[in-house]
Amino acid sequence: MRTGRAYRLPTDAKWEYAARAGTTTAFWWGDGVGPDRANADFRWGFAGQPASGIWRGGTCAVREFAPNPWGLWQTAGNVWEWCADGFTTSLARLPPDGRPAAGDRPGWRTLRGGSFLNGPWTLRSACRLGDPEGFRHASFGLRLACDVEAAGAKRPD
């Protein structure tokens, strides 16, 4: 179906903003995480929490866990999500206006969200990873973004 909208990868900054859904905690629901909240390797503990021993060993259905307050599903865990930004090792190098960063590693892109293969610390909203943009793996995916219409704005016919 054609929507007439332009879709793109979210920038690093916009991905984090959406994942946090207005919060300042490690995850949109708070600071703790377990297998009832996200898909990761919980054979490892997190921030003083003991390991649960649960590891699903693969991806799970998107709606297996609750969406964040903004209606976004699985912003923590399941698969790492590619961002539009080139990977930069320092957050200080990200543009302050949310545009994609050029990056300091040519040919690399930023990934966010953590995956089923990784421990729970990688699921934090602030956690980021960089890999060559041509690299493919079962634990990598993507989330598309598009602009939303302003209230009262007319759509072109």
Buried (B, 14 or more C-beta within 10 A) or exposed (E): EEEEEEEEBBBBBBBBBBBBBEBEEBBBBEEBBBBEBBBBBBEBBBEEBEBBEEBBEEBBEEEBBEBBEEEEBBBBBBBBBBBBBBBBEEEEEBEEEEEBBEBEBEEBBBBBBBBBBBBBBBBBBEBBBBBEBEEEEEBBBEBEBEEEEEEEEEEEE
